[in-house]
Amino acid sequence: MSVYILCIDTALSTCSVAIFKDKALIASAKDERINTASEHINMLIQNVCEKANLELKNINAIALAFGPGSYTGLRIGVSIAKGISYTLDIPIIAISTLEIMNYKALELYPKTDFYLPNIDARRDEIYFSLYDDKKNIEINEQPKILDKSFKKIFETEKTFTIFGNATEKIKLFLEENKNSTYIIDFEYNATNIGQLAHQLFIEKTFVDTAYFEPNYIKPFFLHTKKA
């Protein structure tokens, strides 16, 4: 029996959705406008269902990038996933944003020793993780100030492919490290989630919908203006 998975990505500044039938992409839609996920995500979901000639009630699971990323974007994605999960009584599959990015990079840039997906966390800070060429995690995802300890990661003859929206900042900091390739224009979206999600569905790796929260990595503080 085929498995239909609705994939959602609102982790960064834009939003996208896709539907996979087993490991095959059958429909996708995205909105390139910045920070408009709350306004357009439901329309995108309706759009992909129509493209796939599939009713939402026929979806078997929801998969999403659950962080790190934009606080607002992550909250929207998780809220939408929970709403559909409760309504249809289907499971949620949560995948690290950095892992999704790495999965795509492995396909595009196969000849390197290490992969460093990254997300800009403003100022001199980034979110990053480090993988080897076999998808093994060398450094777990974490927030990191660009400092001397970060430079030590590159004190080796091994090669690195660095990609994500903080890549230009990293390149300037490392002063064009000779063993690194910098992918400044790297992009991913919900179409890169489906194959990872299908494997996790087979393994029944689901989150607890009631207690599931975004992976902010750092504590989220809501700042309010003083009266």
C-alpha positions as CSV (number, residue, x, y, z in Angstrom):
1,M,0.0,0.0,0.0
2,S,1.4,3.4,-0.9
3,V,2.2,6.0,1.7
4,Y,1.4,9.7,1.1
5,I,3.4,12.2,3.1
6,L,2.7,15.9,3.3
7,C,6.0,17.8,3.7
8,I,6.1,21.3,5.1
9,D,9.0,23.7,5.4
10,T,8.6,27.1,7.1
11,A,12.0,27.0,9.0
12,L,13.6,30.0,7.3
13,S,12.2,33.1,5.6
14,T,10.1,31.4,2.9
15,C,7.6,28.5,2.9
16,S,7.1,25.5,0.8
17,V,5.1,22.3,0.8
18,A,5.2,19.0,-1.1
19,I,3.5,15.6,-1.3
20,F,5.4,12.4,-1.7
21,K,4.0,9.0,-2.7
22,D,6.4,6.7,-1.1
23,K,9.8,8.1,-2.2
24,A,8.5,9.9,-5.3
25,L,7.6,13.6,-5.4
26,I,4.2,14.1,-6.9
27,A,3.4,17.7,-6.2
28,S,5.0,20.8,-4.7
29,A,4.4,24.5,-4.2
30,K,6.4,27.4,-2.6
31,D,6.0,31.0,-1.8
32,E,9.2,33.1,-2.3
33,R,7.8,36.1,-0.4
34,I,9.6,36.8,2.8
35,N,8.0,36.0,6.2
36,T,4.5,35.3,4.8
37,A,4.1,31.6,5.9
38,S,1.2,32.4,8.2
39,E,-0.8,34.0,5.4
40,H,-0.1,31.5,2.6
41,I,0.7,28.0,4.0
42,N,-2.9,26.8,4.0
43,M,-3.3,27.9,0.4
44,L,-0.1,26.1,-0.6
45,I,-1.3,22.9,1.1
46,Q,-4.6,23.2,-0.9
47,N,-2.6,23.8,-4.0
48,V,-0.4,20.7,-3.7
49,C,-3.4,18.5,-2.9
50,E,-5.1,19.7,-6.1
51,K,-1.9,19.1,-8.1
52,A,-1.6,15.6,-6.7
53,N,-5.3,14.9,-7.3
54,L,-5.5,13.9,-3.6
55,E,-7.7,14.9,-0.7
56,L,-6.0,15.9,2.5
57,K,-7.8,13.1,4.3
58,N,-5.8,10.6,2.2
59,I,-2.5,11.8,3.7
60,N,-0.8,9.2,5.9
61,A,1.7,11.5,7.7
62,I,3.1,15.0,7.9
63,A,6.8,15.7,7.8
64,L,8.4,19.1,8.5
65,A,11.7,20.9,9.2
66,F,11.4,21.6,12.9
67,G,14.5,23.7,13.5
68,P,16.8,25.3,13.9
69,G,15.5,28.4,12.0
70,S,13.2,31.4,12.3
71,Y,11.3,31.4,15.6
72,T,8.2,32.6,13.9
73,G,8.5,30.3,11.0
74,L,9.1,27.2,13.2
75,R,6.0,28.0,15.3
76,I,3.8,28.3,12.3
77,G,5.1,25.0,10.8
78,V,4.6,23.1,14.0
79,S,1.1,24.6,14.6
80,I,0.0,23.7,11.1
81,A,1.4,20.1,11.5
82,K,-0.3,19.7,14.8
83,G,-3.6,20.9,13.5
84,I,-3.6,18.5,10.6
85,S,-2.3,15.6,12.8
86,Y,-5.1,16.0,15.3
87,T,-7.8,16.5,12.6
88,L,-6.8,13.4,10.6
89,D,-5.3,11.4,13.4
90,I,-2.0,10.9,11.6
91,P,1.6,11.0,12.8
92,I,4.2,13.8,12.6
93,I,7.7,13.2,11.4
94,A,10.1,15.9,12.6
95,I,13.5,16.3,10.8
96,S,16.3,18.7,11.6
97,T,16.6,21.6,9.2
98,L,20.3,21.1,9.0
99,E,19.9,17.4,8.3
100,I,17.6,18.2,5.4
101,M,20.1,20.7,4.0
102,N,22.9,18.1,4.3
103,Y,20.8,15.5,2.5
104,K,20.5,17.8,-0.5
105,A,24.2,18.8,-0.4
106,L,25.3,15.2,-0.5
107,E,23.5,14.8,-3.8
108,L,24.9,18.0,-5.3
109,Y,28.5,18.0,-4.0
110,P,29.7,14.4,-3.5
111,K,33.4,14.9,-3.6
112,T,34.3,16.3,-0.2
113,D,35.3,15.0,3.2
114,F,33.0,17.0,5.4
115,Y,29.7,18.9,5.0
116,L,28.9,22.0,7.1
117,P,25.2,23.1,6.8
118,N,24.6,26.4,8.5
119,I,21.9,29.0,9.4
120,D,22.5,32.6,10.2
121,A,21.7,33.4,13.8
122,R,22.6,37.1,13.5
123,R,25.6,39.0,14.6
124,D,28.6,36.7,14.8
125,E,26.6,33.6,15.6
126,I,25.5,30.7,13.5
127,Y,23.6,27.4,13.9
128,F,25.6,24.6,12.3
129,S,26.4,20.9,12.4
130,L,29.2,18.8,10.7
131,Y,28.7,15.6,8.8
132,D,31.2,13.3,7.1
133,D,30.7,11.9,3.6
134,K,28.8,8.9,4.9
135,K,26.1,11.1,6.6
136,N,27.6,10.4,10.1
137,I,27.4,13.4,12.5
138,E,30.8,14.7,13.5
139,I,29.5,17.7,15.4
140,N,25.9,17.8,16.6
141,E,23.8,20.8,15.7
142,Q,24.5,23.8,18.0
143,P,24.7,27.6,18.1
144,K,28.2,28.8,17.7
145,I,30.0,32.2,17.9
146,L,32.5,32.6,15.1
147,D,35.7,32.5,17.2
148,K,39.0,30.7,17.5
149,S,37.4,27.4,18.5
150,F,35.4,27.4,15.3
151,K,38.5,28.0,13.2
152,K,40.1,24.9,14.8
153,I,37.6,22.7,13.0
154,F,39.3,23.5,9.8
155,E,42.9,22.9,11.0
156,T,43.2,19.7,8.9
157,E,44.0,18.7,5.3
158,K,40.5,17.4,4.9
159,T,38.1,19.2,2.5
160,F,34.9,21.0,3.6
161,T,31.8,22.0,1.7
162,I,30.0,24.9,3.5
163,F,26.5,25.8,2.6
164,G,23.5,27.8,4.0
165,N,22.5,31.4,4.5
166,A,25.5,32.1,6.9
167,T,28.1,30.9,4.4
168,E,29.2,34.3,3.2
169,K,29.7,35.3,6.9
170,I,31.7,32.2,7.5
171,K,33.8,32.7,4.4
172,L,34.8,36.2,5.5
173,F,35.7,34.9,9.0
174,L,37.8,32.0,7.7
175,E,39.5,34.2,5.2
176,E,38.8,31.8,2.3
177,N,40.3,28.7,3.9
178,K,42.0,26.8,1.1
179,N,40.4,23.5,2.0
180,S,36.8,24.8,1.9
181,T,34.3,25.2,-0.9
182,Y,31.6,27.9,-0.2
183,I,28.1,27.5,-1.6
184,I,26.7,31.0,-1.2
185,D,23.5,30.5,-3.2
186,F,22.5,27.1,-1.6
187,E,18.7,26.6,-1.2
188,Y,16.5,23.8,-0.1
189,N,12.7,23.4,0.4
190,A,10.0,20.9,1.2
191,T,10.9,18.7,-1.8
192,N,14.1,17.7,0.0
193,I,12.2,16.3,2.9
194,G,10.2,13.4,1.4
195,Q,12.8,10.7,1.0
196,L,14.1,11.2,4.5
197,A,10.6,11.2,5.8
198,H,9.6,8.0,4.1
199,Q,12.4,6.1,5.8
200,L,11.4,7.5,9.2
201,F,7.8,6.6,8.4
202,I,8.8,2.9,7.7
203,E,10.8,3.0,11.0
204,K,7.7,4.6,12.8
205,T,9.9,7.4,14.1
206,F,7.1,9.8,15.1
207,V,7.0,12.6,17.6
208,D,4.4,12.9,20.4
209,T,2.0,15.4,18.9
210,A,0.8,16.7,22.3
211,Y,4.2,17.7,23.5
212,F,6.0,18.4,20.3
213,E,7.7,21.8,20.1
214,P,10.1,23.4,17.6
215,N,13.8,22.9,18.0
216,Y,14.9,26.4,18.6
217,I,18.3,25.2,19.9
218,K,18.5,28.3,22.0
219,P,15.8,29.4,24.5
220,F,13.1,31.6,22.9
221,F,12.5,34.9,24.7
222,L,9.6,37.1,23.8
223,H,10.6,40.7,24.1
224,T,7.9,43.2,25.1
225,K,8.1,46.9,25.2
226,K,8.0,48.5,28.7
227,A,5.0,50.8,29.4
